[in-house]
Amino acid sequence: MTIRESDLPNIGKKFEVEVQEGNKLVIVVHDDGRRELYHFYHNDYENCASMVTLDDNEARNVAAIIGGLAYKPKALETVDVSLGDLIVEWYKIQDGSKCIGKSIGEMQVRKTTGASIIAVMEKGQKKHINPGVDYVFSAESTIVVVGERKHLKVLKNYLFGGEI
């Protein structure tokens, strides 16, 4: 996948994304928060095949869906995304995990492990983006975490097994 970024003076930014199958997606992010998405077939970059405009809220909701925050396929127990040294992973909290019934603050997750919890999706689709220290862990929730690999290993052991 190739991504090209360019400034659009007094408009915003343009991102051109060429995907593996050869199609191109052009995303224009306007300074007022609107997003325009243009789809081009691989054999015709001159004529737009489809276009949609999203307001800021719609764009963020679509991003959550595409990024896996709204729904994670059941086949994926963990997802691992690398951003240089930072890793983003998804973990499902199983029955019997040591963190169940405890809050993020009570466990001092970031201080103890060096990793951060950036989102939680509870059973029933309730979402907590950037949960605070008062968030209490529950079984069957999926947590989205970020950190270096060594910190994520400590986090997983601490939340699920109660060990550092």
Backbone as CSV, one residue per row, in Angstrom:
resi,resn,N_x,N_y,N_z,CA_x,CA_y,CA_z,C_x,C_y,C_z
1,MET,0.858,-1.177,0.000,0.000,0.000,0.000,0.897,1.231,0.000
2,THR,0.550,2.180,-0.843,1.288,3.434,-0.951,0.369,4.578,-0.517
3,ILE,0.886,5.473,0.334,0.116,6.636,0.776,0.931,7.885,0.466
4,ARG,0.296,8.817,-0.258,0.921,10.110,-0.528,0.095,11.193,0.137
5,GLU,0.770,12.115,0.784,0.105,13.207,1.502,0.524,14.530,0.881
6,SER,-0.456,15.451,0.718,-0.111,16.780,0.216,-1.008,17.828,0.863
7,ASP,-0.427,19.024,1.043,-1.180,20.141,1.599,-2.057,20.754,0.517
8,LEU,-3.261,21.149,0.918,-4.160,21.898,0.052,-4.369,23.254,0.723
9,PRO,-3.609,24.283,0.332,-3.683,25.583,0.996,-5.123,26.106,1.087
10,ASN,-5.478,26.566,2.277,-6.814,27.110,2.586,-7.930,26.082,2.470
11,ILE,-7.569,24.806,2.333,-8.579,23.740,2.268,-8.315,22.698,3.350
12,GLY,-7.112,22.139,3.365,-6.762,21.100,4.325,-5.638,20.232,3.799
13,LYS,-5.837,18.908,3.850,-4.826,17.951,3.380,-5.477,16.928,2.485
14,LYS,-4.669,16.402,1.569,-5.134,15.336,0.673,-4.246,14.119,0.872
15,PHE,-4.886,12.951,0.969,-4.179,11.687,1.104,-4.598,10.797,-0.059
16,GLU,-3.621,10.284,-0.798,-3.881,9.351,-1.883,-3.384,7.985,-1.436
17,VAL,-4.276,7.005,-1.451,-3.953,5.663,-0.979,-4.145,4.685,-2.136
18,GLU,-3.061,4.038,-2.537,-3.151,2.983,-3.547,-3.085,1.658,-2.807
19,VAL,-4.146,0.867,-2.955,-4.230,-0.405,-2.232,-3.694,-1.542,-3.087
20,GLN,-3.521,-2.689,-2.460,-2.888,-3.842,-3.079,-3.525,-4.228,-4.410
21,GLU,-4.840,-4.174,-4.525,-5.501,-4.577,-5.772,-5.398,-3.532,-6.874
22,GLY,-4.801,-2.372,-6.567,-4.579,-1.354,-7.574,-5.554,-0.200,-7.565
23,ASN,-6.657,-0.316,-6.839,-7.597,0.801,-6.732,-6.952,1.940,-5.961
24,LYS,-7.493,3.133,-6.135,-6.979,4.296,-5.415,-8.114,4.947,-4.642
25,LEU,-7.816,5.356,-3.413,-8.739,6.096,-2.566,-8.091,7.439,-2.274
26,VAL,-8.816,8.520,-2.575,-8.325,9.859,-2.271,-9.192,10.409,-1.156
27,ILE,-8.545,10.853,-0.081,-9.247,11.398,1.081,-8.822,12.848,1.234
28,VAL,-9.796,13.748,1.212,-9.521,15.167,1.431,-10.086,15.512,2.799
29,VAL,-9.206,15.961,3.698,-9.604,16.371,5.043,-9.635,17.895,5.043
30,HIS,-10.832,18.451,5.113,-10.997,19.902,5.093,-10.708,20.481,6.475
31,ASP,-10.238,21.714,6.501,-9.963,22.396,7.766,-11.210,22.544,8.628
32,ASP,-12.401,22.523,8.028,-13.638,22.648,8.805,-14.122,21.300,9.355
33,GLY,-13.361,20.217,9.122,-13.700,18.913,9.684,-14.335,17.948,8.694
34,ARG,-14.822,18.441,7.564,-15.420,17.547,6.568,-14.352,16.645,5.959
35,ARG,-14.778,15.459,5.539,-13.905,14.559,4.800,-14.615,14.171,3.510
36,GLU,-13.873,14.161,2.429,-14.389,13.691,1.153,-13.565,12.477,0.761
37,LEU,-14.248,11.410,0.377,-13.587,10.185,-0.044,-13.932,9.934,-1.505
38,TYR,-12.901,9.756,-2.317,-13.069,9.499,-3.737,-12.448,8.137,-4.050
39,HIS,-13.174,7.302,-4.778,-12.696,5.974,-5.145,-12.451,5.929,-6.649
40,PHE,-11.275,5.430,-7.040,-10.911,5.287,-8.445,-10.530,3.835,-8.711
41,TYR,-11.015,3.263,-9.804,-10.619,1.914,-10.194,-9.185,1.914,-10.695
42,HIS,-8.510,0.772,-10.558,-7.093,0.677,-10.896,-6.787,0.998,-12.355
43,ASN,-7.718,0.799,-13.236,-7.440,1.055,-14.635,-7.926,2.428,-15.109
44,ASP,-8.435,3.261,-14.172,-8.975,4.565,-14.588,-8.858,5.576,-13.441
45,TYR,-7.668,6.182,-13.295,-7.447,7.170,-12.240,-7.957,8.556,-12.617
46,GLU,-8.470,8.711,-13.806,-8.982,10.003,-14.260,-10.449,10.219,-13.890
47,ASN,-11.225,9.148,-13.837,-12.665,9.252,-13.572,-13.014,8.631,-12.224
48,CYS,-13.633,9.413,-11.382,-14.016,8.963,-10.041,-15.155,7.946,-10.149
49,ALA,-14.991,6.770,-9.535,-16.025,5.734,-9.557,-17.105,6.011,-8.524
50,SER,-16.719,6.565,-7.363,-17.692,6.912,-6.323,-17.093,7.966,-5.409
51,MET,-17.985,8.675,-4.707,-17.555,9.758,-3.813,-18.545,9.867,-2.678
52,VAL,-18.039,10.173,-1.481,-18.899,10.395,-0.325,-18.285,11.512,0.521
53,THR,-19.162,12.334,1.120,-18.722,13.392,2.027,-19.219,13.052,3.425
54,LEU,-18.328,13.163,4.417,-18.658,12.877,5.813,-18.355,14.100,6.663
55,ASP,-19.213,14.373,7.666,-18.847,15.413,8.625,-17.859,14.797,9.615
56,ASP,-17.330,15.604,10.532,-16.294,15.137,11.448,-16.763,13.939,12.272
57,ASN,-17.965,14.000,12.823,-18.483,12.911,13.649,-18.658,11.634,12.833
58,GLU,-19.223,11.746,11.645,-19.395,10.577,10.779,-18.041,9.956,10.438
59,ALA,-17.065,10.800,10.124,-15.735,10.302,9.764,-15.104,9.545,10.926
60,ARG,-15.252,10.065,12.140,-14.671,9.388,13.307,-15.359,8.047,13.572
61,ASN,-16.673,7.996,13.366,-17.391,6.730,13.544,-16.974,5.707,12.496
62,VAL,-16.828,6.143,11.251,-16.378,5.235,10.201,-14.949,4.766,10.493
63,ALA,-14.098,5.676,10.965,-12.718,5.311,11.306,-12.696,4.246,12.406
64,ALA,-13.581,4.374,13.392,-13.650,3.381,14.468,-14.061,2.024,13.921
65,ILE,-14.987,2.016,12.976,-15.422,0.759,12.375,-14.284,0.129,11.580
66,ILE,-13.670,0.912,10.714,-12.590,0.398,9.882,-11.403,-0.031,10.740
67,GLY,-11.101,0.756,11.776,-9.965,0.461,12.649,-10.204,-0.657,13.638
68,GLY,-11.415,-1.176,13.703,-11.688,-2.310,14.577,-12.158,-1.956,15.972
69,LEU,-12.448,-0.677,16.246,-12.922,-0.313,17.573,-14.395,-0.640,17.778
70,ALA,-15.169,-0.650,16.708,-16.601,-0.913,16.828,-16.908,-2.402,16.759
71,TYR,-16.119,-3.161,16.033,-16.347,-4.593,15.895,-15.046,-5.266,15.535
72,LYS,-14.753,-6.327,16.241,-13.562,-7.120,15.959,-14.030,-8.491,15.505
73,PRO,-13.629,-8.950,14.323,-14.040,-10.280,13.885,-13.703,-11.329,14.930
74,LYS,-14.616,-12.260,15.128,-14.450,-13.273,16.162,-13.203,-14.124,15.952
75,ALA,-12.757,-14.249,14.724,-11.582,-15.065,14.433,-10.303,-14.456,14.997
76,LEU,-10.329,-13.160,15.336,-9.123,-12.494,15.827,-9.172,-12.340,17.335
77,GLU,-8.427,-13.153,18.055,-8.385,-13.017,19.509,-7.514,-11.832,19.914
78,THR,-6.413,-11.647,19.194,-5.591,-10.454,19.395,-5.221,-9.922,18.027
79,VAL,-5.077,-8.639,17.956,-4.637,-7.990,16.731,-3.385,-7.221,17.098
80,ASP,-2.418,-7.245,16.237,-1.132,-6.638,16.522,-0.804,-5.671,15.394
81,VAL,-0.709,-4.381,15.720,-0.379,-3.360,14.738,0.883,-2.659,15.225
82,SER,1.859,-2.506,14.356,3.124,-1.892,14.737,3.219,-0.471,14.207
83,LEU,3.637,0.457,15.071,3.877,1.846,14.698,5.290,2.186,15.158
84,GLY,6.263,1.705,14.427,7.646,1.847,14.865,7.857,0.945,16.066
85,ASP,8.315,1.511,17.192,8.498,0.733,18.410,7.199,0.532,19.172
86,LEU,6.171,1.322,18.821,4.886,1.192,19.502,4.051,0.103,18.850
87,ILE,3.378,-0.660,19.681,2.508,-1.734,19.221,1.116,-1.451,19.762
88,VAL,0.093,-1.651,18.917,-1.301,-1.564,19.352,-1.856,-2.982,19.288
89,GLU,-2.435,-3.450,20.401,-3.001,-4.796,20.450,-4.389,-4.758,21.049
90,TRP,-5.182,-5.764,20.706,-6.517,-5.959,21.251,-6.478,-7.239,22.072
91,TYR,-7.009,-7.193,23.309,-7.084,-8.384,24.148,-8.504,-8.541,24.673
92,LYS,-8.994,-9.768,24.678,-10.295,-10.050,25.272,-10.061,-10.484,26.707
93,ILE,-10.809,-9.881,27.640,-10.687,-10.227,29.054,-11.543,-11.473,29.311
94,GLN,-10.883,-12.564,29.614,-11.561,-13.840,29.838,-12.018,-13.970,31.293
95,ASP,-13.050,-14.781,31.519,-13.465,-15.100,32.885,-12.247,-15.601,33.651
96,GLY,-12.125,-15.195,34.890,-11.012,-15.623,35.726,-9.810,-14.709,35.683
97,SER,-9.816,-13.693,34.821,-8.697,-12.751,34.766,-8.618,-11.977,36.072
98,LYS,-7.426,-11.727,36.548,-7.211,-11.068,37.846,-7.682,-9.616,37.875
99,CYS,-7.827,-8.987,36.718,-8.216,-7.576,36.676,-9.728,-7.368,36.838
100,ILE,-10.538,-8.404,36.670,-11.996,-8.266,36.718,-12.433,-7.705,38.072
101,GLY,-13.252,-6.656,38.012,-13.752,-6.012,39.220,-12.837,-4.938,39.778
102,LYS,-11.672,-4.751,39.180,-10.726,-3.726,39.622,-10.707,-2.591,38.599
103,SER,-10.365,-1.395,39.062,-10.309,-0.244,38.160,-8.895,-0.064,37.611
104,ILE,-8.814,0.695,36.522,-7.511,1.023,35.928,-6.644,1.733,36.967
105,GLY,-7.246,2.674,37.712,-6.496,3.416,38.729,-6.052,2.544,39.883
106,GLU,-6.929,1.672,40.337,-6.597,0.759,41.444,-5.401,-0.122,41.059
107,MET,-5.359,-0.547,39.812,-4.263,-1.405,39.355,-3.040,-0.599,38.917
108,GLN,-3.199,0.727,38.807,-2.110,1.599,38.360,-1.457,1.034,37.095
109,VAL,-2.307,0.797,36.104,-1.890,0.096,34.888,-0.687,0.748,34.221
110,ARG,-0.761,2.033,33.915,0.326,2.687,33.186,1.605,2.719,34.009
111,LYS,1.482,3.050,35.298,2.655,3.149,36.171,3.303,1.779,36.373
112,THR,2.487,0.753,36.509,2.995,-0.580,36.796,3.567,-1.273,35.565
113,THR,2.947,-1.045,34.388,3.333,-1.813,33.201,4.043,-1.001,32.128
114,GLY,3.839,0.318,32.105,4.405,1.152,31.053,3.555,1.198,29.800
115,ALA,2.442,0.453,29.773,1.532,0.434,28.627,0.277,1.227,28.968
116,SER,-0.463,1.636,27.944,-1.682,2.420,28.140,-2.876,1.721,27.503
117,ILE,-4.023,1.846,28.170,-5.272,1.350,27.624,-5.928,2.526,26.921
118,ILE,-6.157,2.392,25.606,-6.689,3.512,24.830,-8.171,3.365,24.504
119,ALA,-8.721,2.160,24.679,-10.154,1.961,24.439,-10.593,0.635,25.045
120,VAL,-11.899,0.558,25.344,-12.498,-0.685,25.828,-13.836,-0.844,25.122
121,MET,-14.094,-2.042,24.617,-15.397,-2.370,24.051,-15.991,-3.447,24.930
122,GLU,-17.112,-3.116,25.552,-17.757,-4.077,26.433,-18.714,-4.950,25.650
123,LYS,-19.014,-6.107,26.216,-20.006,-6.989,25.615,-21.288,-6.169,25.498
124,GLY,-21.964,-6.242,24.364,-23.135,-5.410,24.137,-22.789,-4.142,23.375
125,GLN,-21.526,-4.015,22.956,-21.054,-2.934,22.088,-20.885,-1.571,22.750
126,LYS,-20.958,-1.447,24.083,-20.684,-0.161,24.721,-19.187,0.112,24.615
127,LYS,-18.842,1.334,24.166,-17.444,1.694,23.937,-16.984,2.760,24.935
128,HIS,-15.757,2.638,25.353,-15.102,3.632,26.206,-13.805,4.016,25.508
129,ILE,-13.768,5.204,24.907,-12.554,5.679,24.264,-11.735,6.423,25.309
130,ASN,-10.462,6.065,25.432,-9.568,6.637,26.431,-10.181,6.563,27.836
131,PRO,-10.440,5.342,28.321,-11.091,5.192,29.628,-10.249,5.783,30.751
132,GLY,-10.920,6.373,31.728,-10.235,6.992,32.861,-9.859,5.985,33.934
133,VAL,-9.260,6.498,35.003,-8.787,5.639,36.090,-9.920,4.941,36.824
134,ASP,-11.152,5.446,36.683,-12.286,4.841,37.378,-12.933,3.697,36.596
135,TYR,-12.458,3.425,35.373,-13.038,2.330,34.594,-12.737,1.001,35.284
136,VAL,-13.784,0.160,35.470,-13.656,-1.142,36.122,-13.718,-2.240,35.062
137,PHE,-12.726,-3.121,35.071,-12.644,-4.209,34.106,-13.758,-5.226,34.324
138,SER,-14.284,-5.769,33.203,-15.306,-6.808,33.285,-15.002,-7.895,32.258
139,ALA,-15.472,-9.107,32.551,-15.248,-10.246,31.668,-15.915,-10.004,30.320
140,GLU,-15.333,-10.569,29.296,-15.838,-10.508,27.925,-15.630,-9.150,27.264
141,SER,-15.009,-8.184,27.954,-14.675,-6.905,27.325,-13.405,-7.089,26.504
142,THR,-13.253,-6.232,25.503,-12.029,-6.225,24.715,-11.339,-4.896,24.966
143,ILE,-10.061,-4.961,25.330,-9.299,-3.736,25.576,-8.332,-3.514,24.420
144,VAL,-8.145,-2.239,24.088,-7.176,-1.842,23.065,-6.047,-1.156,23.815
145,VAL,-4.839,-1.679,23.657,-3.698,-1.193,24.419,-2.583,-0.752,23.481
146,VAL,-1.711,0.128,23.984,-0.579,0.596,23.199,0.653,0.651,24.092
147,GLY,1.791,0.301,23.521,3.050,0.345,24.250,4.125,-0.380,23.467
148,GLU,5.315,-0.421,24.029,6.378,-1.217,23.429,6.113,-2.677,23.770
149,ARG,6.645,-3.576,22.956,6.366,-5.009,23.128,6.644,-5.478,24.560
150,LYS,7.757,-5.036,25.159,8.099,-5.471,26.515,7.052,-4.999,27.523
151,HIS,6.479,-3.792,27.314,5.451,-3.277,28.223,4.140,-4.043,28.056
152,LEU,3.816,-4.402,26.814,2.572,-5.139,26.565,2.623,-6.534,27.166
153,LYS,3.791,-7.148,27.162,3.946,-8.468,27.787,3.682,-8.368,29.292
154,VAL,4.238,-7.330,29.926,4.012,-7.108,31.358,2.528,-6.837,31.618
155,LEU,1.919,-5.999,30.794,0.502,-5.666,30.948,-0.371,-6.913,30.880
156,LYS,-0.138,-7.743,29.878,-0.940,-8.957,29.694,-0.810,-9.875,30.913
157,ASN,0.403,-10.090,31.383,0.617,-10.933,32.561,-0.059,-10.340,33.801
158,TYR,0.020,-9.025,33.946,-0.532,-8.339,35.111,-2.060,-8.372,35.115
159,LEU,-2.680,-8.028,33.978,-4.144,-7.995,33.931,-4.768,-9.383,34.029
160,PHE,-4.196,-10.336,33.336,-4.824,-11.644,33.255,-4.367,-12.609,34.344
161,GLY,-3.104,-12.516,34.751,-2.598,-13.439,35.750,-2.272,-12.825,37.093
162,GLY,-2.290,-11.499,37.182,-1.998,-10.813,38.425,-0.522,-10.746,38.758
163,GLU,0.334,-11.109,37.787,1.775,-11.135,38.018,2.473,-10.075,37.181
164,ILE,3.588,-9.603,37.706,4.435,-8.655,36.940,5.538,-9.427,36.279
